[in-house]
Amino acid sequence: MTTPFVERYHHRAAARAEFGALADAYARFYRVGDPLADAVAAWLATDRGGRAALRAALAQGPGPATPAPLAAFVDAAWTVPGWVDFPRMRAGAHLQQRLGRLGLMILGAWGLVNGYHSAPAVKPLVFTGQLERLARRRLAETSHYVLTATADDALRPGRPGWQASLHVRLMHATVRRMIRERGGFDEDAWGLPINQADMAGTLVEFSAFIILGARQIGFRVTEEEAEGLVHLWRYAGYLGGVHADLLAHFDTAPRLERLAHLIKAVQPGPDADSVALTHAMRRTITEGLTGRERLAADLVLRYHDGLSWALNVPPIAADLQVPHRRWRHVVRAGRPLIRAAEAARRWVPGLDAAAARSGRAATDADVARLLDGVGPAFEARRV
């Protein structure tokens, strides 16, 4: 008999005392997938022409001959919920753009590392055989998606961020299906592969962690920017198949921070796979570089490690064996410089827009290098 809670739901009594009914409500989502996308993934597995029909439906909407699973999926995607406010998202997109390389570094050093600290969350990567071998590609595609989704008005129906969100959603559904067909995935211990709870956790990494991390290293983040970024990822989460009950916690930044604290409070901690994934991600910073570029990248890697120590609570970086602990002092020493640059940005006419343009250009160049000239397909690799 299946129990409502999986083994990975740790510290239950403490979580219930601090968060009330929210703790159990969240934990139940470890067993929940994405029915609309799962139905499309099952249909694609049996229909050789399905990919062409999918592309047509995403470009134009479902037609009378569109298969039922695809029609339901695309109908939901083209239907914009009443709470969506596209102008509100622009401030959040602008924030991500002007953070530039430091924004992606916060995502990796805090958001992703924090996620890797939960052993069950990385198990789908273990089962797809991609834990270390495809680390560079995985990081590149994740970064590319973040940049695509946070371009100006990118999530409006039909736009690149909207398209990418739906492709990522179907990729997750395909991976979930392949893992379950293969067998051996301990759902009673880890939950469903790529479950709703973990998908919501990823959105937290993309939004709340970016906001809090940027503020901690010296950036000035206004409430309008914070709320805008949270709202942007709330809608991206809707497109990505995250359940409405979880997305409701993205209505304000403070409410989202509370959810983030709950997610961290109930995690069981890391294992050897968590450590391997952390170091595979770190190696992508210097991978394939030589000479002066390698020397510069080594310094970037040390700063990245310093961010992991400065932004995460110390046990997380220690458990994942992140080196260069002393570089947390370099991160802290850099705060006055970032604050000074932020003051100039606010008062010098045109500098704010220039910061967003230059930040976007720098991150685009970095991600292009990681992609090695091959754009992201957002397709599932064989399990």
C-alpha positions in Angstrom: 0.0 0.0 0.0 1.4 3.4 -1.0 1.7 5.9 1.9 1.0 9.6 1.3 4.5 10.6 2.3 7.9 9.5 0.9 10.9 8.7 3.0 12.7 11.8 1.9 10.3 13.9 3.8 12.6 14.5 6.8 12.2 16.5 10.0 8.4 16.2 9.8 7.5 17.1 13.3 9.7 20.3 13.3 8.3 21.3 9.8 4.7 20.8 11.0 5.4 22.9 14.1 6.9 25.8 12.1 4.9 25.7 8.9 1.6 24.1 9.9 -0.5 22.4 7.3 1.8 23.7 4.5 4.5 21.1 5.4 2.3 18.1 4.7 0.7 19.8 1.7 4.0 20.4 0.1 5.3 16.9 0.9 2.4 15.2 -0.9 3.6 16.7 -4.1 6.7 14.4 -4.1 4.3 11.8 -5.5 2.7 14.0 -8.2 3.7 14.4 -11.8 2.3 16.5 -14.7 -0.7 14.7 -16.2 -1.1 16.9 -19.3 2.6 16.6 -20.3 2.8 13.0 -19.3 -0.1 12.2 -21.7 1.7 14.0 -24.5 5.0 12.2 -23.7 3.1 8.8 -23.9 1.5 9.8 -27.2 4.8 11.0 -28.7 6.4 7.6 -27.9 3.8 5.9 -30.1 3.4 8.4 -33.0 6.3 8.9 -35.3 4.8 12.1 -36.7 4.1 13.5 -33.3 7.0 16.0 -33.3 5.8 17.7 -36.4 2.3 17.9 -35.0 3.7 19.3 -31.8 5.6 22.0 -33.6 2.6 23.0 -35.6 0.3 23.2 -32.6 2.8 25.3 -30.6 3.1 27.7 -33.5 -0.5 28.0 -34.4 -2.6 26.4 -31.7 -4.5 23.1 -31.9 -6.6 22.4 -35.0 -9.5 20.0 -35.6 -7.2 17.1 -36.4 -4.9 17.6 -33.4 -4.7 14.5 -31.2 -6.6 14.8 -27.9 -3.5 14.7 -25.5 -1.7 17.4 -27.6 -4.9 19.5 -27.9 -5.4 19.6 -24.1 -1.7 20.5 -23.5 -1.6 23.3 -26.1 -5.0 24.7 -25.2 -3.7 25.1 -21.6 -0.5 26.7 -22.9 -2.3 29.3 -25.1 -4.7 30.1 -22.3 -3.1 32.9 -20.2 -4.4 32.9 -16.5 -6.1 36.0 -15.3 -3.4 36.7 -12.7 -0.6 37.1 -15.3 0.7 40.6 -15.6 3.3 40.9 -18.5 4.3 44.5 -17.8 5.0 43.5 -14.2 7.5 40.9 -15.4 9.7 43.5 -17.2 11.3 44.8 -14.0 12.2 41.2 -13.1 13.6 40.5 -16.5 15.7 43.7 -16.4 17.1 42.7 -13.0 18.3 39.3 -14.4 19.8 41.0 -17.4 21.8 43.6 -15.4 23.1 41.0 -13.0 24.9 39.5 -15.9 27.5 36.9 -15.2 27.1 37.4 -11.5 23.5 36.4 -11.8 24.4 33.1 -13.4 27.1 32.6 -10.8 24.6 33.1 -8.0 22.3 30.6 -9.7 25.1 28.0 -9.9 26.9 28.6 -6.6 23.8 29.0 -4.5 20.7 27.8 -6.3 22.0 24.7 -8.0 24.4 23.8 -5.2 21.6 24.1 -2.6 19.5 21.8 -4.8 22.3 19.3 -5.2 22.5 19.1 -1.4 19.3 17.0 -1.5 20.3 13.5 -2.6 16.8 12.4 -3.9 16.5 15.5 -6.1 19.5 14.4 -8.2 18.5 10.8 -8.7 16.8 11.4 -12.0 20.1 12.6 -13.3 21.7 9.4 -12.0 19.1 7.2 -13.7 19.6 9.0 -17.1 23.3 8.4 -16.9 24.0 12.1 -17.2 25.4 12.9 -13.8 28.9 13.8 -14.9 29.2 13.0 -18.6 26.8 15.7 -19.8 27.3 18.2 -17.0 28.6 20.9 -19.4 25.7 20.5 -21.7 23.1 20.4 -18.9 24.5 23.6 -17.3 24.6 25.3 -20.7 20.9 24.4 -21.5 19.8 25.4 -18.1 21.6 28.8 -18.4 20.2 29.2 -21.9 16.7 28.6 -20.7 17.1 31.2 -17.9 18.4 33.8 -20.3 15.6 33.0 -22.9 12.9 33.2 -20.3 14.2 36.5 -18.9 14.5 38.4 -22.1 12.0 41.2 -22.6 8.4 39.9 -23.0 9.8 36.5 -23.7 7.0 34.6 -22.0 4.2 36.0 -24.1 2.4 33.3 -26.1 4.4 32.2 -29.1 7.6 34.0 -28.0 10.9 32.2 -27.4 10.7 31.9 -23.6 7.1 30.6 -23.9 8.3 28.0 -26.5 11.3 27.0 -24.4 9.2 26.6 -21.2 6.9 24.1 -23.0 9.8 22.2 -24.6 11.4 21.9 -21.2 8.1 20.7 -19.7 7.8 17.9 -22.3 11.5 16.9 -21.9 10.8 16.4 -18.2 7.7 14.4 -18.9 9.7 12.2 -21.3 12.5 11.6 -18.8 9.9 10.8 -16.1 8.3 8.2 -18.4 11.6 6.6 -19.5 12.8 6.3 -15.9 9.5 4.7 -14.7 9.5 2.3 -17.7 13.1 1.2 -17.0 12.2 0.4 -13.3 14.4 0.5 -10.2 13.6 4.1 -9.3 12.6 4.0 -5.6 9.5 6.2 -5.6 8.6 5.4 -2.0 12.0 6.8 -1.0 12.6 9.6 -3.5 9.2 10.4 -4.9 8.2 10.5 -8.5 11.0 11.4 -11.0 11.0 15.1 -11.6 8.0 15.5 -9.3 5.9 18.7 -8.6 7.7 19.4 -5.3 11.2 19.4 -7.0 9.9 21.4 -9.9 8.7 24.1 -7.5 12.1 24.0 -5.8 13.8 24.7 -9.1 11.6 27.8 -9.6 12.6 28.9 -6.1 16.3 28.7 -7.2 15.6 30.8 -10.3 13.7 33.5 -8.4 14.1 33.8 -4.6 17.7 32.7 -4.6 18.7 35.2 -7.3 17.0 38.0 -5.4 18.5 37.2 -2.0 21.9 36.3 -3.4 22.1 39.6 -5.4 21.3 41.6 -2.3 23.8 39.7 -0.2 26.7 40.5 -2.5 25.9 44.2 -2.9 23.3 44.7 -5.6 20.4 47.0 -5.0 17.2 45.1 -5.8 14.0 47.1 -5.6 10.7 45.6 -4.5 9.4 46.2 -8.0 12.3 44.1 -9.4 11.9 41.4 -6.8 8.2 41.1 -7.3 8.6 41.2 -11.1 11.1 38.3 -11.1 9.0 36.2 -8.8 6.0 36.9 -11.0 8.0 36.0 -14.2 9.0 32.6 -12.8 5.5 32.0 -11.5 4.2 32.2 -15.0 7.1 30.2 -16.4 6.2 27.6 -13.8 2.6 27.6 -15.0 3.9 27.0 -18.5 6.3 24.3 -17.1 3.4 22.4 -15.5 3.8 23.3 -11.9 0.6 22.8 -9.9 -1.5 25.8 -9.1 -1.4 25.2 -5.4 2.4 25.5 -5.4 2.4 28.5 -7.8 0.1 30.3 -5.3 3.1 30.8 -3.1 4.8 32.8 -5.8 2.3 35.7 -5.5 4.7 37.7 -3.4 8.4 37.5 -2.6 8.0 37.1 1.2 5.5 34.2 0.8 7.9 32.6 -1.6 10.8 32.9 0.9 8.7 31.0 3.4 8.2 28.2 0.9 11.9 28.2 0.2 12.6 27.8 4.0 10.2 24.9 4.2 11.7 23.1 1.2 15.1 23.3 2.7 13.9 22.3 6.2 12.5 18.9 5.0 15.5 17.7 2.8 17.4 14.6 3.9 20.9 15.9 2.9 23.4 14.8 0.2 25.1 11.6 -0.9 28.0 10.7 -3.2 26.0 11.5 -6.3 25.3 15.0 -4.9 29.1 15.6 -4.4 29.8 14.2 -7.9 27.2 16.5 -9.5 28.5 19.6 -7.6 32.0 19.0 -8.9 30.9 18.2 -12.4 29.1 21.6 -12.5 32.2 23.4 -11.1 34.5 21.9 -13.7 32.4 23.4 -16.5 33.9 26.8 -15.6 37.4 25.9 -16.7 36.6 23.0 -19.1 38.3 23.2 -22.4 40.3 26.4 -21.7 44.0 26.8 -21.9 46.6 29.6 -21.4 45.5 33.0 -20.1 41.8 32.0 -20.4 42.4 29.1 -18.1 44.2 31.3 -15.5 41.3 33.8 -15.6 38.7 31.0 -15.3 40.6 29.5 -12.3 40.0 32.8 -10.6 36.4 32.8 -11.6 36.1 29.2 -10.2 37.6 30.3 -6.9 35.1 33.2 -6.7 32.3 30.8 -7.6 33.4 28.6 -4.7 33.6 31.6 -2.4 30.0 32.4 -3.3 29.0 28.8 -2.4 30.5 29.4 1.1 29.2 32.9 1.5 25.6 32.3 0.4 24.9 28.8 1.5 25.0 27.9 5.2 28.5 26.5 5.8 27.4 22.8 6.2 26.1 22.7 2.7 29.4 23.7 1.1 31.3 21.5 3.5 29.1 18.5 2.8 29.5 18.9 -0.9 33.3 19.3 -0.5 33.4 22.7 -2.1 37.1 24.0 -1.9 38.4 27.5 -1.5 36.5 28.4 1.6 38.6 31.5 2.2 37.4 33.0 -1.0 34.1 33.8 0.9 36.1 36.8 2.2 36.8 37.9 -1.3 33.1 37.8 -2.0 32.4 40.0 1.1 35.3 42.3 0.2 33.7 42.9 -3.2 30.4 44.2 -1.8 31.6 47.8 -1.5 32.7 47.7 -5.2 29.3 46.4 -6.3 27.5 48.9 -4.1 29.5 51.7 -5.6 28.7 50.5 -9.1 25.0 50.3 -8.2 25.0 53.8 -6.9 26.5 55.1 -10.2 24.0 53.1 -12.1 21.1 54.7 -10.3 22.3 58.3 -10.7 24.1 58.4 -14.1 21.6 58.8 -17.0 21.6 55.9 -19.3 23.8 53.7 -17.2 21.0 51.4 -16.0 20.0 50.5 -19.5 23.7 50.1 -20.5 24.2 47.7 -17.5 21.4 45.5 -18.7 22.7 45.4 -22.3 26.2 44.6 -21.3 25.1 42.1 -18.7 23.0 40.3 -21.3 25.7 40.3 -23.9 28.3 38.8 -21.5 26.0 36.0 -20.4 24.9 35.3 -24.0 28.6 34.9 -24.9 29.3 32.6 -21.9 26.4 30.4 -22.7 27.3 30.2 -26.4 30.8 29.0 -25.4 29.3 26.3 -23.2 26.9 25.2 -26.0 29.8 24.8 -28.4 27.8 26.2 -31.3 25.0 23.7 -30.9 21.7 25.2 -29.8 19.7 23.6 -27.0 17.3 20.9 -28.2 15.6 20.4 -24.8 15.1 16.7 -25.7 15.4 13.8 -23.3 18.5 11.7 -23.5 18.2 7.9 -23.4 18.0 6.4 -19.9 
